[in-house]
Amino acid sequence: MLAVTRLTKFTADAFLILVDYRERGPQVCPGLAGDPRVIRVKAALLEPDPHACPRGRAAVTRPLVFHQPERTRRTPLEEFALAPVMRALDEAEFGRAVTGKPCHAGHLRWAEAATAAFLGARADEEAARRAAGYPATGPVGHEWVAVHERKEADARGATRYERTAWGRRYTSADGTLRELWLPSFTSAKDKPERVILAAAAVAAFGDAAISGFRKPYRPLTGRDVAPQRVRVISVGCGDGSRKVLADLDVAQVRIGYETIVRAAFAELVDGADRRPGADCAGCEELPLCAAPVRVPGLLGATPSAPRKRRTVSMSDLRAHRDCPARYHLTRVLKIKRLARESEQIRRGRAVDAWLNDRHATPGGCRSLPLPEAVAGLTPEETGTAIRMIAQHRAICPLNDLPAASPVHVQPRLAAYDSDLDSVVVADADLLYADGDGWIWRETKTSGKRPPGHIPLMELYPQVALAVVMMASGVPGGNLRRSLVELELLFADGRMREEFAPSDPATVSQARTIIAGYGIQWAADEVYPARPGRPCRGCEALPWCAPGLAEVGETIDVIS
């Protein structure tokens, strides 16, 4: 089936960067400009992501190639959470003030606390080192970059390879020890082995260098002393925790690079399959790429001013409507306090995870024995979840599905709203084929039945988005054979409703609902707080002055 092929795999096509040595040397395809001979691989690109686009990730490694005409990169507010932290650390460690994009007030308040946490972790680490008799380390103001140059272009058309690792850099006075500190938003995080070793290799073999926008790195005069040992340390900017991820001599790093990292880098750089999703937002090839379906006006809005391409989901749009400040802090910047979720949220996530695991294997749920426990829930909380699973068994869509029918659990679907220059993503709970059509099912758990006077698409706007996306050609297939299903599970019952994306009235209603979210989101450039009852449970409360005032607390409680 064409629709199945389109959903599961997008292969390399004529829009890949092309290399032609016969007359003019390496060239890029029409629509792109720049120099494809420089390949730059960041250690963080090796982080696994099941929704990543292999071709998009490969395109990122060609930093000197860009689309023409140039697209705007304007953002009204800073959208990288650690940007003001890095500027503050530069001022604290080097005494140099660095300006940057304006930040949301809550962002600045978080950054102040995050900077203090990082500096506290550094002070604690240095004190521990002195107590153990090890030499002190001091900050390094330039990057370390490992560069390999070739006289002639290789099969990829590359003449220069650059390997980098983002973070804060420190070294001992004699240069024999180098440390790379990797800040995270909350607590110190573990990293995959290949990411740790890639970062360690940059610290071990990189030279001092600086770079400009769309330019190769330029080595600094007076190169650093070659280190004998490197350490990679994760530090939490939320609680000041730290974790040593690697403490290796240079020989160990070299072995790790050759046995693990080199192949991972090659796989990254040579990625060809196209998988529409969040990576589309930063991809220079998007205007030329046929993978994401173009849906002008999908969100029913037009931009008030040109701005950097964005990714948005229905969860994002709902968060923005509830409170723009909360949306910006928790969804864009991804900073939030660690707090215990409510039983309802944890139960919904636990039931969803159980169903996903079950649906990943052939067959339906009708004859499946009920579990005695559900991961993530206490024994007292399990009973309601098991009753919800019991309600699902009778209406599981896979019960009578032919074995050959394609089934996709939690697939990521994406469409490109070219009017807003925004990529809209949706993770369907379940997507399965019905002949040459698709059935998109959303499953929700609830402690009570929905009120009858409010349309279900308004209560569950994910359904409205699914209807609009399906009507626009995502994921494809025969529209008249396609449906959006809403499954509601309660402890004492269930509901299942169908919505036809081929029905003009249903689609019109869905478009109106989505526009109600999209218009406000598209126009917002300041993200004001909207204080109210939800403030007390807000993940961004410690850094929101209006929210703290609403719940009767002061800014002094920030931690």
Secondary structure, DSSP 8 states (H G I E B T S, - for coil): -HHHHHHH-B---TTS-----SSSSS---TTEEE-TTEEEEEGGGGS--TT--HHHHHHHT-TTEEESS------SS---TTHHHHHHHHHHHH------S---HHHHHHHHHHHHHHHHHHHHHHHHHHHTT---EEE--SEEEEEEE-SS--TTS-SEEEEE--SEEEEETTSSEEEEEEEESSS-----HHHHHHHHHHHHH-EEEE--TTS--EE-SS-----SEEEEEEEETTT--EEEEEEEEHHHHHHHIIIIIHHHHHHHHT---B--SGGGGG-TTGGG-SSSEE-TTTTS---SS----EEEEHHHHHHHHH-HHHIIIIIIS---------HHHHHHHHHHHHHHHHHTSSS-STT----S--TTS-HHHHHHHHHHHHHHHHH-TTTT--TTS-EEES-EEEEEETTTTEEEEEE-SEEEEETTEEEEEEEEE-SS---TTS-HHHH-HHHHHHHHHHHTTSS-S-GGG-EEEEEEEETTEEEEEEE-TT-HHHHHHHHHHHHHHHHHHHH-SS-----SGGGGG-TTGGG-HHHHHHHT--GGG--
